[in-house]
Amino acid sequence: MIDLELKADFARAAETDALADALDYAAISNRVIAVCDQSRFQLLEALAEHLATLLLAEFSIAGLRMTITKPGAVEAADGVGVVIQRP
């Protein structure tokens, strides 16, 4: 499971209430899904770093906080995961 918090200038979108002025969340989601479907990372850390670099380069975001959780990875926990933050 991947949870993203995005940092961007949302002032214009808030002012106009227009979809055209907002981040394209569907495009961001589709890009994350495509990378996950096409890649085979051994570590959650490697996937997180790859996704962060890609999203910052391809979309109008200034920073992000990403949590990736792998349910059932260890017996005594619901899941394990990593959290990374970029500016």
PyMOL Python script that loads the backbone (N, CA, C, O; Angstrom):
from pymol import cmd

cmd.read_pdbstr("""\
ATOM      1  N   MET A   1       0.841  -1.163   0.000  1.00  0.00           N
ATOM      2  CA  MET A   1       0.000   0.000   0.000  1.00  0.00           C
ATOM      3  C   MET A   1       0.894   1.235   0.000  1.00  0.00           C
ATOM      4  O   MET A   1       1.883   1.293   0.730  1.00  0.00           O
ATOM      5  N   ILE A   2       0.544   2.214  -0.815  1.00  0.00           N
ATOM      6  CA  ILE A   2       1.313   3.449  -0.921  1.00  0.00           C
ATOM      7  C   ILE A   2       0.410   4.619  -0.573  1.00  0.00           C
ATOM      8  O   ILE A   2      -0.678   4.774  -1.127  1.00  0.00           O
ATOM      9  N   ASP A   3       0.886   5.442   0.362  1.00  0.00           N
ATOM     10  CA  ASP A   3       0.180   6.651   0.756  1.00  0.00           C
ATOM     11  C   ASP A   3       1.065   7.839   0.420  1.00  0.00           C
ATOM     12  O   ASP A   3       2.231   7.871   0.814  1.00  0.00           O
ATOM     13  N   LEU A   4       0.530   8.815  -0.302  1.00  0.00           N
ATOM     14  CA  LEU A   4       1.287  10.001  -0.708  1.00  0.00           C
ATOM     15  C   LEU A   4       0.670  11.259  -0.126  1.00  0.00           C
ATOM     16  O   LEU A   4      -0.544  11.458  -0.175  1.00  0.00           O
ATOM     17  N   GLU A   5       1.532  12.105   0.425  1.00  0.00           N
ATOM     18  CA  GLU A   5       1.161  13.469   0.786  1.00  0.00           C
ATOM     19  C   GLU A   5       2.018  14.360  -0.096  1.00  0.00           C
ATOM     20  O   GLU A   5       3.245  14.263  -0.067  1.00  0.00           O
ATOM     21  N   LEU A   6       1.393  15.217  -0.872  1.00  0.00           N
ATOM     22  CA  LEU A   6       2.113  16.032  -1.847  1.00  0.00           C
ATOM     23  C   LEU A   6       2.172  17.486  -1.409  1.00  0.00           C
ATOM     24  O   LEU A   6       1.193  18.043  -0.911  1.00  0.00           O
ATOM     25  N   LYS A   7       3.338  18.091  -1.606  1.00  0.00           N
ATOM     26  CA  LYS A   7       3.517  19.518  -1.344  1.00  0.00           C
ATOM     27  C   LYS A   7       3.546  20.239  -2.687  1.00  0.00           C
ATOM     28  O   LYS A   7       4.336  19.909  -3.571  1.00  0.00           O
ATOM     29  N   ALA A   8       2.676  21.219  -2.818  1.00  0.00           N
ATOM     30  CA  ALA A   8       2.603  21.993  -4.057  1.00  0.00           C
ATOM     31  C   ALA A   8       1.937  23.326  -3.749  1.00  0.00           C
ATOM     32  O   ALA A   8       1.409  23.534  -2.657  1.00  0.00           O
ATOM     33  N   ASP A   9       1.970  24.210  -4.709  1.00  0.00           N
ATOM     34  CA  ASP A   9       1.268  25.481  -4.574  1.00  0.00           C
ATOM     35  C   ASP A   9      -0.176  25.258  -5.026  1.00  0.00           C
ATOM     36  O   ASP A   9      -0.468  25.182  -6.219  1.00  0.00           O
ATOM     37  N   PHE A  10      -1.054  25.157  -4.055  1.00  0.00           N
ATOM     38  CA  PHE A  10      -2.460  24.887  -4.341  1.00  0.00           C
ATOM     39  C   PHE A  10      -3.301  26.164  -4.391  1.00  0.00           C
ATOM     40  O   PHE A  10      -4.522  26.092  -4.529  1.00  0.00           O
ATOM     41  N   ALA A  11      -2.661  27.332  -4.279  1.00  0.00           N
ATOM     42  CA  ALA A  11      -3.386  28.601  -4.186  1.00  0.00           C
ATOM     43  C   ALA A  11      -4.270  28.853  -5.408  1.00  0.00           C
ATOM     44  O   ALA A  11      -5.431  29.236  -5.269  1.00  0.00           O
ATOM     45  N   ARG A  12      -3.729  28.641  -6.579  1.00  0.00           N
ATOM     46  CA  ARG A  12      -4.494  28.907  -7.808  1.00  0.00           C
ATOM     47  C   ARG A  12      -5.717  27.992  -7.889  1.00  0.00           C
ATOM     48  O   ARG A  12      -6.817  28.451  -8.198  1.00  0.00           O
ATOM     49  N   ALA A  13      -5.530  26.717  -7.618  1.00  0.00           N
ATOM     50  CA  ALA A  13      -6.648  25.771  -7.665  1.00  0.00           C
ATOM     51  C   ALA A  13      -7.702  26.120  -6.615  1.00  0.00           C
ATOM     52  O   ALA A  13      -8.901  26.018  -6.876  1.00  0.00           O
ATOM     53  N   ALA A  14      -7.257  26.529  -5.439  1.00  0.00           N
ATOM     54  CA  ALA A  14      -8.200  26.908  -4.388  1.00  0.00           C
ATOM     55  C   ALA A  14      -8.971  28.169  -4.769  1.00  0.00           C
ATOM     56  O   ALA A  14     -10.160  28.296  -4.477  1.00  0.00           O
ATOM     57  N   GLU A  15      -8.280  29.094  -5.422  1.00  0.00           N
ATOM     58  CA  GLU A  15      -8.904  30.356  -5.827  1.00  0.00           C
ATOM     59  C   GLU A  15      -9.932  30.156  -6.936  1.00  0.00           C
ATOM     60  O   GLU A  15     -11.028  30.713  -6.879  1.00  0.00           O
ATOM     61  N   THR A  16      -9.582  29.368  -7.934  1.00  0.00           N
ATOM     62  CA  THR A  16     -10.456  29.205  -9.101  1.00  0.00           C
ATOM     63  C   THR A  16     -11.441  28.055  -8.970  1.00  0.00           C
ATOM     64  O   THR A  16     -12.471  28.030  -9.645  1.00  0.00           O
ATOM     65  N   ASP A  17     -11.122  27.100  -8.096  1.00  0.00           N
ATOM     66  CA  ASP A  17     -11.933  25.887  -7.951  1.00  0.00           C
ATOM     67  C   ASP A  17     -12.072  25.165  -9.288  1.00  0.00           C
ATOM     68  O   ASP A  17     -13.090  24.534  -9.572  1.00  0.00           O
ATOM     69  N   ALA A  18     -11.013  25.274 -10.106  1.00  0.00           N
ATOM     70  CA  ALA A  18     -11.029  24.670 -11.439  1.00  0.00           C
ATOM     71  C   ALA A  18     -10.090  23.471 -11.490  1.00  0.00           C
ATOM     72  O   ALA A  18      -8.941  23.548 -11.056  1.00  0.00           O
ATOM     73  N   LEU A  19     -10.582  22.389 -12.012  1.00  0.00           N
ATOM     74  CA  LEU A  19      -9.790  21.175 -12.142  1.00  0.00           C
ATOM     75  C   LEU A  19      -8.515  21.410 -12.946  1.00  0.00           C
ATOM     76  O   LEU A  19      -7.480  20.808 -12.662  1.00  0.00           O
ATOM     77  N   ALA A  20      -8.586  22.270 -13.933  1.00  0.00           N
ATOM     78  CA  ALA A  20      -7.424  22.551 -14.790  1.00  0.00           C
ATOM     79  C   ALA A  20      -6.266  23.185 -14.015  1.00  0.00           C
ATOM     80  O   ALA A  20      -5.117  23.109 -14.452  1.00  0.00           O
ATOM     81  N   ASP A  21      -6.561  23.809 -12.867  1.00  0.00           N
ATOM     82  CA  ASP A  21      -5.526  24.456 -12.064  1.00  0.00           C
ATOM     83  C   ASP A  21      -5.008  23.569 -10.935  1.00  0.00           C
ATOM     84  O   ASP A  21      -4.154  23.996 -10.158  1.00  0.00           O
ATOM     85  N   ALA A  22      -5.504  22.370 -10.840  1.00  0.00           N
ATOM     86  CA  ALA A  22      -5.130  21.453  -9.759  1.00  0.00           C
ATOM     87  C   ALA A  22      -4.147  20.396 -10.260  1.00  0.00           C
ATOM     88  O   ALA A  22      -3.971  20.204 -11.463  1.00  0.00           O
ATOM     89  N   LEU A  23      -3.518  19.726  -9.314  1.00  0.00           N
ATOM     90  CA  LEU A  23      -2.689  18.580  -9.678  1.00  0.00           C
ATOM     91  C   LEU A  23      -3.577  17.503 -10.287  1.00  0.00           C
ATOM     92  O   LEU A  23      -4.738  17.359  -9.903  1.00  0.00           O
ATOM     93  N   ASP A  24      -3.044  16.765 -11.215  1.00  0.00           N
ATOM     94  CA  ASP A  24      -3.782  15.673 -11.839  1.00  0.00           C
ATOM     95  C   ASP A  24      -3.522  14.404 -11.027  1.00  0.00           C
ATOM     96  O   ASP A  24      -2.604  13.636 -11.317  1.00  0.00           O
ATOM     97  N   TYR A  25      -4.350  14.204 -10.006  1.00  0.00           N
ATOM     98  CA  TYR A  25      -4.155  13.070  -9.104  1.00  0.00           C
ATOM     99  C   TYR A  25      -4.294  11.735  -9.824  1.00  0.00           C
ATOM    100  O   TYR A  25      -3.623  10.765  -9.470  1.00  0.00           O
ATOM    101  N   ALA A  26      -5.151  11.679 -10.819  1.00  0.00           N
ATOM    102  CA  ALA A  26      -5.304  10.441 -11.590  1.00  0.00           C
ATOM    103  C   ALA A  26      -4.015  10.118 -12.337  1.00  0.00           C
ATOM    104  O   ALA A  26      -3.599   8.960 -12.379  1.00  0.00           O
ATOM    105  N   ALA A  27      -3.381  11.125 -12.925  1.00  0.00           N
ATOM    106  CA  ALA A  27      -2.120  10.902 -13.645  1.00  0.00           C
ATOM    107  C   ALA A  27      -1.020  10.460 -12.688  1.00  0.00           C
ATOM    108  O   ALA A  27      -0.225   9.579 -13.015  1.00  0.00           O
ATOM    109  N   ILE A  28      -0.976  11.067 -11.511  1.00  0.00           N
ATOM    110  CA  ILE A  28       0.026  10.679 -10.511  1.00  0.00           C
ATOM    111  C   ILE A  28      -0.209   9.236 -10.083  1.00  0.00           C
ATOM    112  O   ILE A  28       0.726   8.438 -10.022  1.00  0.00           O
ATOM    113  N   SER A  29      -1.452   8.909  -9.790  1.00  0.00           N
ATOM    114  CA  SER A  29      -1.798   7.547  -9.380  1.00  0.00           C
ATOM    115  C   SER A  29      -1.470   6.533 -10.473  1.00  0.00           C
ATOM    116  O   SER A  29      -0.899   5.479 -10.194  1.00  0.00           O
ATOM    117  N   ASN A  30      -1.827   6.849 -11.705  1.00  0.00           N
ATOM    118  CA  ASN A  30      -1.539   5.942 -12.822  1.00  0.00           C
ATOM    119  C   ASN A  30      -0.044   5.740 -13.009  1.00  0.00           C
ATOM    120  O   ASN A  30       0.395   4.640 -13.345  1.00  0.00           O
ATOM    121  N   ARG A  31       0.741   6.788 -12.796  1.00  0.00           N
ATOM    122  CA  ARG A  31       2.202   6.677 -12.945  1.00  0.00           C
ATOM    123  C   ARG A  31       2.771   5.766 -11.870  1.00  0.00           C
ATOM    124  O   ARG A  31       3.625   4.926 -12.154  1.00  0.00           O
ATOM    125  N   VAL A  32       2.304   5.926 -10.636  1.00  0.00           N
ATOM    126  CA  VAL A  32       2.766   5.072  -9.534  1.00  0.00           C
ATOM    127  C   VAL A  32       2.399   3.617  -9.814  1.00  0.00           C
ATOM    128  O   VAL A  32       3.226   2.723  -9.636  1.00  0.00           O
ATOM    129  N   ILE A  33       1.183   3.380 -10.242  1.00  0.00           N
ATOM    130  CA  ILE A  33       0.735   2.016 -10.545  1.00  0.00           C
ATOM    131  C   ILE A  33       1.569   1.416 -11.670  1.00  0.00           C
ATOM    132  O   ILE A  33       1.971   0.255 -11.588  1.00  0.00           O
ATOM    133  N   ALA A  34       1.832   2.186 -12.714  1.00  0.00           N
ATOM    134  CA  ALA A  34       2.630   1.683 -13.841  1.00  0.00           C
ATOM    135  C   ALA A  34       4.029   1.294 -13.392  1.00  0.00           C
ATOM    136  O   ALA A  34       4.533   0.239 -13.776  1.00  0.00           O
ATOM    137  N   VAL A  35       4.657   2.133 -12.585  1.00  0.00           N
ATOM    138  CA  VAL A  35       6.006   1.811 -12.089  1.00  0.00           C
ATOM    139  C   VAL A  35       5.969   0.537 -11.255  1.00  0.00           C
ATOM    140  O   VAL A  35       6.828  -0.331 -11.414  1.00  0.00           O
ATOM    141  N   CYS A  36       5.000   0.417 -10.382  1.00  0.00           N
ATOM    142  CA  CYS A  36       4.907  -0.778  -9.530  1.00  0.00           C
ATOM    143  C   CYS A  36       4.639  -2.035 -10.358  1.00  0.00           C
ATOM    144  O   CYS A  36       5.171  -3.102 -10.052  1.00  0.00           O
ATOM    145  N   ASP A  37       3.824  -1.917 -11.395  1.00  0.00           N
ATOM    146  CA  ASP A  37       3.518  -3.063 -12.252  1.00  0.00           C
ATOM    147  C   ASP A  37       4.708  -3.493 -13.109  1.00  0.00           C
ATOM    148  O   ASP A  37       4.876  -4.678 -13.395  1.00  0.00           O
ATOM    149  N   GLN A  38       5.535  -2.523 -13.518  1.00  0.00           N
ATOM    150  CA  GLN A  38       6.620  -2.805 -14.459  1.00  0.00           C
ATOM    151  C   GLN A  38       7.971  -3.035 -13.792  1.00  0.00           C
ATOM    152  O   GLN A  38       8.934  -3.403 -14.464  1.00  0.00           O
ATOM    153  N   SER A  39       8.057  -2.826 -12.493  1.00  0.00           N
ATOM    154  CA  SER A  39       9.352  -2.910 -11.808  1.00  0.00           C
ATOM    155  C   SER A  39       9.360  -4.043 -10.798  1.00  0.00           C
ATOM    156  O   SER A  39       8.314  -4.474 -10.311  1.00  0.00           O
ATOM    157  N   ARG A  40      10.530  -4.502 -10.501  1.00  0.00           N
ATOM    158  CA  ARG A  40      10.709  -5.539  -9.487  1.00  0.00           C
ATOM    159  C   ARG A  40      11.814  -5.108  -8.534  1.00  0.00           C
ATOM    160  O   ARG A  40      12.987  -5.409  -8.752  1.00  0.00           O
ATOM    161  N   PHE A  41      11.434  -4.408  -7.484  1.00  0.00           N
ATOM    162  CA  PHE A  41      12.387  -3.973  -6.469  1.00  0.00           C
ATOM    163  C   PHE A  41      12.435  -5.005  -5.355  1.00  0.00           C
ATOM    164  O   PHE A  41      11.407  -5.570  -4.980  1.00  0.00           O
ATOM    165  N   GLN A  42      13.610  -5.250  -4.833  1.00  0.00           N
ATOM    166  CA  GLN A  42      13.772  -6.155  -3.707  1.00  0.00           C
ATOM    167  C   GLN A  42      13.406  -5.468  -2.389  1.00  0.00           C
ATOM    168  O   GLN A  42      12.911  -6.109  -1.462  1.00  0.00           O
ATOM    169  N   LEU A  43      13.658  -4.157  -2.319  1.00  0.00           N
ATOM    170  CA  LEU A  43      13.454  -3.420  -1.076  1.00  0.00           C
ATOM    171  C   LEU A  43      12.410  -2.323  -1.236  1.00  0.00           C
ATOM    172  O   LEU A  43      12.333  -1.669  -2.276  1.00  0.00           O
ATOM    173  N   LEU A  44      11.613  -2.132  -0.200  1.00  0.00           N
ATOM    174  CA  LEU A  44      10.671  -1.020  -0.191  1.00  0.00           C
ATOM    175  C   LEU A  44      11.411   0.310  -0.286  1.00  0.00           C
ATOM    176  O   LEU A  44      10.928   1.256  -0.908  1.00  0.00           O
ATOM    177  N   GLU A  45      12.585   0.373   0.333  1.00  0.00           N
ATOM    178  CA  GLU A  45      13.391   1.596   0.304  1.00  0.00           C
ATOM    179  C   GLU A  45      13.758   1.987  -1.128  1.00  0.00           C
ATOM    180  O   GLU A  45      13.703   3.162  -1.492  1.00  0.00           O
ATOM    181  N   ALA A  46      14.125   1.010  -1.920  1.00  0.00           N
ATOM    182  CA  ALA A  46      14.503   1.277  -3.314  1.00  0.00           C
ATOM    183  C   ALA A  46      13.295   1.750  -4.119  1.00  0.00           C
ATOM    184  O   ALA A  46      13.409   2.683  -4.914  1.00  0.00           O
ATOM    185  N   LEU A  47      12.157   1.124  -3.922  1.00  0.00           N
ATOM    186  CA  LEU A  47      10.935   1.545  -4.605  1.00  0.00           C
ATOM    187  C   LEU A  47      10.558   2.965  -4.198  1.00  0.00           C
ATOM    188  O   LEU A  47      10.217   3.785  -5.050  1.00  0.00           O
ATOM    189  N   ALA A  48      10.618   3.256  -2.912  1.00  0.00           N
ATOM    190  CA  ALA A  48      10.260   4.587  -2.422  1.00  0.00           C
ATOM    191  C   ALA A  48      11.157   5.661  -3.023  1.00  0.00           C
ATOM    192  O   ALA A  48      10.668   6.696  -3.475  1.00  0.00           O
ATOM    193  N   GLU A  49      12.454   5.425  -3.032  1.00  0.00           N
ATOM    194  CA  GLU A  49      13.391   6.402  -3.598  1.00  0.00           C
ATOM    195  C   GLU A  49      13.142   6.600  -5.094  1.00  0.00           C
ATOM    196  O   GLU A  49      13.157   7.728  -5.588  1.00  0.00           O
ATOM    197  N   HIS A  50      12.917   5.512  -5.800  1.00  0.00           N
ATOM    198  CA  HIS A  50      12.661   5.591  -7.235  1.00  0.00           C
ATOM    199  C   HIS A  50      11.393   6.406  -7.512  1.00  0.00           C
ATOM    200  O   HIS A  50      11.397   7.302  -8.356  1.00  0.00           O
ATOM    201  N   LEU A  51      10.318   6.091  -6.802  1.00  0.00           N
ATOM    202  CA  LEU A  51       9.062   6.802  -7.009  1.00  0.00           C
ATOM    203  C   LEU A  51       9.185   8.281  -6.657  1.00  0.00           C
ATOM    204  O   LEU A  51       8.669   9.134  -7.379  1.00  0.00           O
ATOM    205  N   ALA A  52       9.859   8.589  -5.560  1.00  0.00           N
ATOM    206  CA  ALA A  52      10.015   9.984  -5.148  1.00  0.00           C
ATOM    207  C   ALA A  52      10.756  10.783  -6.208  1.00  0.00           C
ATOM    208  O   ALA A  52      10.331  11.878  -6.575  1.00  0.00           O
ATOM    209  N   THR A  53      11.852  10.242  -6.695  1.00  0.00           N
ATOM    210  CA  THR A  53      12.634  10.920  -7.728  1.00  0.00           C
ATOM    211  C   THR A  53      11.797  11.146  -8.980  1.00  0.00           C
ATOM    212  O   THR A  53      11.808  12.235  -9.554  1.00  0.00           O
ATOM    213  N   LEU A  54      11.085  10.133  -9.392  1.00  0.00           N
ATOM    214  CA  LEU A  54      10.253  10.206 -10.593  1.00  0.00           C
ATOM    215  C   LEU A  54       9.123  11.225 -10.447  1.00  0.00           C
ATOM    216  O   LEU A  54       8.913  12.049 -11.337  1.00  0.00           O
ATOM    217  N   LEU A  55       8.403  11.176  -9.340  1.00  0.00           N
ATOM    218  CA  LEU A  55       7.269  12.077  -9.154  1.00  0.00           C
ATOM    219  C   LEU A  55       7.707  13.533  -9.068  1.00  0.00           C
ATOM    220  O   LEU A  55       7.050  14.417  -9.619  1.00  0.00           O
ATOM    221  N   LEU A  56       8.814  13.781  -8.379  1.00  0.00           N
ATOM    222  CA  LEU A  56       9.317  15.152  -8.279  1.00  0.00           C
ATOM    223  C   LEU A  56       9.761  15.681  -9.642  1.00  0.00           C
ATOM    224  O   LEU A  56       9.649  16.877  -9.910  1.00  0.00           O
ATOM    225  N   ALA A  57      10.257  14.807 -10.490  1.00  0.00           N
ATOM    226  CA  ALA A  57      10.726  15.218 -11.816  1.00  0.00           C
ATOM    227  C   ALA A  57       9.581  15.401 -12.814  1.00  0.00           C
ATOM    228  O   ALA A  57       9.651  16.275 -13.678  1.00  0.00           O
ATOM    229  N   GLU A  58       8.543  14.598 -12.705  1.00  0.00           N
ATOM    230  CA  GLU A  58       7.501  14.584 -13.731  1.00  0.00           C
ATOM    231  C   GLU A  58       6.266  15.429 -13.434  1.00  0.00           C
ATOM    232  O   GLU A  58       5.494  15.737 -14.342  1.00  0.00           O
ATOM    233  N   PHE A  59       6.076  15.804 -12.180  1.00  0.00           N
ATOM    234  CA  PHE A  59       4.863  16.535 -11.817  1.00  0.00           C
ATOM    235  C   PHE A  59       5.214  17.835 -11.103  1.00  0.00           C
ATOM    236  O   PHE A  59       6.323  17.986 -10.589  1.00  0.00           O
ATOM    237  N   SER A  60       4.282  18.759 -11.071  1.00  0.00           N
ATOM    238  CA  SER A  60       4.504  20.077 -10.462  1.00  0.00           C
ATOM    239  C   SER A  60       4.316  20.015  -8.949  1.00  0.00           C
ATOM    240  O   SER A  60       3.428  20.656  -8.388  1.00  0.00           O
ATOM    241  N   ILE A  61       5.167  19.233  -8.311  1.00  0.00           N
ATOM    242  CA  ILE A  61       5.123  19.140  -6.856  1.00  0.00           C
ATOM    243  C   ILE A  61       6.472  19.577  -6.292  1.00  0.00           C
ATOM    244  O   ILE A  61       7.522  19.323  -6.883  1.00  0.00           O
ATOM    245  N   ALA A  62       6.419  20.235  -5.145  1.00  0.00           N
ATOM    246  CA  ALA A  62       7.632  20.760  -4.512  1.00  0.00           C
ATOM    247  C   ALA A  62       8.230  19.772  -3.530  1.00  0.00           C
ATOM    248  O   ALA A  62       9.408  19.870  -3.186  1.00  0.00           O
ATOM    249  N   GLY A  63       7.436  18.833  -3.080  1.00  0.00           N
ATOM    250  CA  GLY A  63       7.920  17.853  -2.120  1.00  0.00           C
ATOM    251  C   GLY A  63       6.864  16.800  -1.885  1.00  0.00           C
ATOM    252  O   GLY A  63       5.743  16.896  -2.385  1.00  0.00           O
ATOM    253  N   LEU A  64       7.234  15.798  -1.120  1.00  0.00           N
ATOM    254  CA  LEU A  64       6.286  14.734  -0.829  1.00  0.00           C
ATOM    255  C   LEU A  64       6.683  13.991   0.431  1.00  0.00           C
ATOM    256  O   LEU A  64       7.832  14.024   0.872  1.00  0.00           O
ATOM    257  N   ARG A  65       5.710  13.334   0.981  1.00  0.00           N
ATOM    258  CA  ARG A  65       5.922  12.376   2.067  1.00  0.00           C
ATOM    259  C   ARG A  65       5.235  11.104   1.592  1.00  0.00           C
ATOM    260  O   ARG A  65       4.047  11.109   1.271  1.00  0.00           O
ATOM    261  N   MET A  66       5.994  10.018   1.552  1.00  0.00           N
ATOM    262  CA  MET A  66       5.476   8.756   1.032  1.00  0.00           C
ATOM    263  C   MET A  66       5.640   7.656   2.074  1.00  0.00           C
ATOM    264  O   MET A  66       6.710   7.481   2.657  1.00  0.00           O
ATOM    265  N   THR A  67       4.565   6.928   2.290  1.00  0.00           N
ATOM    266  CA  THR A  67       4.596   5.759   3.161  1.00  0.00           C
ATOM    267  C   THR A  67       4.265   4.549   2.306  1.00  0.00           C
ATOM    268  O   THR A  67       3.243   4.523   1.621  1.00  0.00           O
ATOM    269  N   ILE A  68       5.133   3.549   2.349  1.00  0.00           N
ATOM    270  CA  ILE A  68       4.869   2.293   1.642  1.00  0.00           C
ATOM    271  C   ILE A  68       4.822   1.191   2.690  1.00  0.00           C
ATOM    272  O   ILE A  68       5.767   1.008   3.458  1.00  0.00           O
ATOM    273  N   THR A  69       3.723   0.467   2.714  1.00  0.00           N
ATOM    274  CA  THR A  69       3.530  -0.604   3.686  1.00  0.00           C
ATOM    275  C   THR A  69       3.334  -1.925   2.951  1.00  0.00           C
ATOM    276  O   THR A  69       2.611  -2.007   1.958  1.00  0.00           O
ATOM    277  N   LYS A  70       3.995  -2.951   3.465  1.00  0.00           N
ATOM    278  CA  LYS A  70       3.850  -4.295   2.903  1.00  0.00           C
ATOM    279  C   LYS A  70       3.145  -5.163   3.952  1.00  0.00           C
ATOM    280  O   LYS A  70       3.773  -5.616   4.909  1.00  0.00           O
ATOM    281  N   PRO A  71       1.843  -5.390   3.770  1.00  0.00           N
ATOM    282  CA  PRO A  71       1.097  -6.198   4.735  1.00  0.00           C
ATOM    283  C   PRO A  71       1.601  -7.641   4.770  1.00  0.00           C
ATOM    284  O   PRO A  71       1.961  -8.215   3.742  1.00  0.00           O
ATOM    285  N   GLY A  72       1.619  -8.205   5.965  1.00  0.00           N
ATOM    286  CA  GLY A  72       1.975  -9.608   6.117  1.00  0.00           C
ATOM    287  C   GLY A  72       3.432  -9.948   5.890  1.00  0.00           C
ATOM    288  O   GLY A  72       3.767 -11.122   5.733  1.00  0.00           O
ATOM    289  N   ALA A  73       4.304  -8.960   5.868  1.00  0.00           N
ATOM    290  CA  ALA A  73       5.722  -9.224   5.587  1.00  0.00           C
ATOM    291  C   ALA A  73       6.416  -9.956   6.733  1.00  0.00           C
ATOM    292  O   ALA A  73       7.338 -10.740   6.508  1.00  0.00           O
ATOM    293  N   VAL A  74       5.977  -9.700   7.937  1.00  0.00           N
ATOM    294  CA  VAL A  74       6.517 -10.420   9.096  1.00  0.00           C
ATOM    295  C   VAL A  74       5.353 -10.962   9.909  1.00  0.00           C
ATOM    296  O   VAL A  74       4.270 -10.379   9.944  1.00  0.00           O
ATOM    297  N   GLU A  75       5.597 -12.071  10.550  1.00  0.00           N
ATOM    298  CA  GLU A  75       4.540 -12.808  11.223  1.00  0.00           C
ATOM    299  C   GLU A  75       3.885 -12.040  12.372  1.00  0.00           C
ATOM    300  O   GLU A  75       2.665 -12.098  12.530  1.00  0.00           O
ATOM    301  N   ALA A  76       4.659 -11.335  13.160  1.00  0.00           N
ATOM    302  CA  ALA A  76       4.137 -10.721  14.383  1.00  0.00           C
ATOM    303  C   ALA A  76       3.613  -9.296  14.187  1.00  0.00           C
ATOM    304  O   ALA A  76       3.407  -8.577  15.165  1.00  0.00           O
ATOM    305  N   ALA A  77       3.398  -8.888  12.957  1.00  0.00           N
ATOM    306  CA  ALA A  77       2.920  -7.525  12.711  1.00  0.00           C
ATOM    307  C   ALA A  77       1.921  -7.512  11.561  1.00  0.00           C
ATOM    308  O   ALA A  77       1.907  -8.410  10.719  1.00  0.00           O
ATOM    309  N   ASP A  78       1.098  -6.491  11.543  1.00  0.00           N
ATOM    310  CA  ASP A  78       0.156  -6.335  10.431  1.00  0.00           C
ATOM    311  C   ASP A  78       0.888  -6.064   9.128  1.00  0.00           C
ATOM    312  O   ASP A  78       0.433  -6.453   8.052  1.00  0.00           O
ATOM    313  N   GLY A  79       2.026  -5.392   9.238  1.00  0.00           N
ATOM    314  CA  GLY A  79       2.820  -5.065   8.056  1.00  0.00           C
ATOM    315  C   GLY A  79       4.073  -4.321   8.455  1.00  0.00           C
ATOM    316  O   GLY A  79       4.230  -3.908   9.604  1.00  0.00           O
ATOM    317  N   VAL A  80       4.960  -4.154   7.498  1.00  0.00           N
ATOM    318  CA  VAL A  80       6.163  -3.349   7.708  1.00  0.00           C
ATOM    319  C   VAL A  80       6.204  -2.306   6.600  1.00  0.00           C
ATOM    320  O   VAL A  80       5.602  -2.475   5.540  1.00  0.00           O
ATOM    321  N   GLY A  81       6.925  -1.230   6.869  1.00  0.00           N
ATOM    322  CA  GLY A  81       6.955  -0.206   5.844  1.00  0.00           C
ATOM    323  C   GLY A  81       8.061   0.801   6.029  1.00  0.00           C
ATOM    324  O   GLY A  81       8.837   0.745   6.983  1.00  0.00           O
ATOM    325  N   VAL A  82       8.113   1.726   5.086  1.00  0.00           N
ATOM    326  CA  VAL A  82       9.083   2.814   5.114  1.00  0.00           C
ATOM    327  C   VAL A  82       8.339   4.122   4.879  1.00  0.00           C
ATOM    328  O   VAL A  82       7.283   4.159   4.247  1.00  0.00           O
ATOM    329  N   VAL A  83       8.916   5.179   5.404  1.00  0.00           N
ATOM    330  CA  VAL A  83       8.409   6.526   5.180  1.00  0.00           C
ATOM    331  C   VAL A  83       9.577   7.367   4.704  1.00  0.00           C
ATOM    332  O   VAL A  83      10.633   7.378   5.335  1.00  0.00           O
ATOM    333  N   ILE A  84       9.398   8.071   3.594  1.00  0.00           N
ATOM    334  CA  ILE A  84      10.428   9.004   3.140  1.00  0.00           C
ATOM    335  C   ILE A  84       9.780  10.359   2.914  1.00  0.00           C
ATOM    336  O   ILE A  84       8.591  10.464   2.611  1.00  0.00           O
ATOM    337  N   GLN A  85      10.588  11.379   3.069  1.00  0.00           N
ATOM    338  CA  GLN A  85      10.114  12.738   2.856  1.00  0.00           C
ATOM    339  C   GLN A  85      11.144  13.482   2.041  1.00  0.00           C
ATOM    340  O   GLN A  85      12.343  13.400   2.309  1.00  0.00           O
ATOM    341  N   ARG A  86      10.683  14.197   1.061  1.00  0.00           N
ATOM    342  CA  ARG A  86      11.550  15.026   0.226  1.00  0.00           C
ATOM    343  C   ARG A  86      11.043  16.446   0.338  1.00  0.00           C
ATOM    344  O   ARG A  86       9.845  16.675   0.500  1.00  0.00           O
ATOM    345  N   PRO A  87      11.950  17.399   0.253  1.00  0.00           N
ATOM    346  CA  PRO A  87      11.701  18.799   0.647  1.00  0.00           C
ATOM    347  C   PRO A  87      10.306  19.088   0.977  1.00  0.00           C
ATOM    348  O   PRO A  87       9.976  20.223   1.320  1.00  0.00           O
TER     349      PRO A  87
END
""", "prot")
cmd.dss("prot")
cmd.show_as("cartoon", "prot")
cmd.util.cbc("prot")
cmd.orient("prot")
